[in-house]
Amino acid sequence: MSSPCTATLLEDAADRIADISRADLQIMLRRAAIRLRNAGAVSMEDDVEDALRDLAGEFGMTRNDTIRYIVREWMEKNTYLPVHDLDEDGEVDGNA
């Protein structure tokens, strides 16, 4: 079942919520949850996966959190995202 098909089924169910059985709704919601859960998967070459796994272990983060961290850092360093500067007079709650 493709994503547009799943989306169409969910939209149709929402339009006729009183007519759809609980079991059918559960099936559609579970399929949607699986698609959302798997949508963030990014596959890498084996050597990159090994390095990513090692780095995630060092950081104490999940694989996906490590990928998000790396991408954010790269985007900030290459000025694709604004860098969050700390103000000298601002509150840091003991973190700098």
C-alpha positions, -999 to +999 in steps of 0.1 A: +000+000+000+015+033-010+015+065+010-010+084-011-033+053-008-029+053+030-036+090+032-066+087+010-080+059+032-075+080+063-091+111+047-121+090+036-124+074+071-124+109+086-152+120+063-173+091+073-161+084+108-196+072+120-197+045+093-163+030+097-158+000+120-134+003+150-113-026+136-109-009+102-099+023+119-074+006+141-058-011+111-055+022+092-041+040+122-015+013+128-005+014+092-001+052+094+019+049+126+043+023+109+047+046+079+055+076+102+079+056+123+098+043+092+097+076+074+127+089+092+150+060+083+180+070+063+202+042+050+239+047+047+269+027+034+283+001+058+314+021+067+292+052+075+268+031+095+297+017+116+311+052+123+276+065+130+270+037+155+303+044+172+297+081+174+261+076+187+275+054+215+301+081+224+274+108+225+250+086+243+224+093+217+202+073+193+213+069+157+186+093+145+194+119+171+230+117+161+222+122+125+200+152+134+228+167+155+254+162+128+232+178+101+223+207+124+259+214+132+269+212+096+242+235+085+251+261+113+288+259+104+281+264+067+256+293+074+225+275+062+210+280+096+215+309+121+240+302+149+225+307+184+249+331+201+249+335+239+246+370+251+272+380+277+246+395+300+220+367+294+209+340+317+226+306+311+215+287+342+251+275+347+255+263+311+276+282+286 
